[in-house]
Amino acid sequence: MIKSKQFYIRKVHRYLGLLLGIQFLLWTIGGLYFSWSNMDEVHGDFEKKEAPLLSSNIALVSPSIILDSIKKIHTIDSVVSIQLIEMLGKPFYQIRCISAIHHEVNHQQRMTTMNHLANAETGALRSPLTEKEAIEVAKNHFNGEPIIKEVAYITNTDAHHEYREQPLPAYAITFEHASNATVYVASELGTVQKFRNNKWRIFDLLWMMHTMDYKGRDNFGNILLRAFSFFGLITVISGFTLYFVSSRKFKK
């Protein structure tokens, strides 16, 4: 028995529809969540409290004095940035520089980015934030009277961590809050880096499914997404083709 063209078109359309149906559903659910979500709530803007401004009457030392102090400890190749910040009610310089680290084993130098904090009034270098200080910084940037739920010290993250690709080490301070908010404070920088809450976590999960990048979430050029997009196009075309070849006018 010779099978008609419609048979093969229906078969292609059916199996592609079954294969792509779940992903199309995930794309739709993700699109609905993205379009109906308030991005300010996703980013935790309603939880953030602006840091107090520094007085214009403060007497600041020159950053070059601090750089000279750092050079006594490390060999500085170049300066990435020097920023004046408010930390625990005092002005500090946040200095990021590239230093050469000498390896004793192979006698080679490796360039690495190093962060330093220095009192902007005295020029004295200080050590990274302690856990108690990091909690205080987090509280100063969080609206209301937050109650500490959990504190974790993070030295490394994987591609799926909510604090991925951010400055480390850092303290993750989670508060007793309806949003289950976590504030990430970089210990060597002395500043809040990220706010994460339940709405952001849902957004992040749906975003991963939307982009189909199950490694890093943001790669729109991954092979899986390209393949499903291509097969999705074939599914649509086969549907239109099936409609026309099964219509009475086409048969006539």
Beta strands, then each sheet from edge to edge (+ up, - down):
strand 1: 76-87
strand 2: 90-102
strand 3: 109-119
strand 4: 125-126
strand 5: 148-154
strand 6: 170-175
strand 7: 182-186
strand 8: 191-196
sheet 1: 1+ 2- 3+ 4-
sheet 2: 5+ 6- 7+ 8-
end
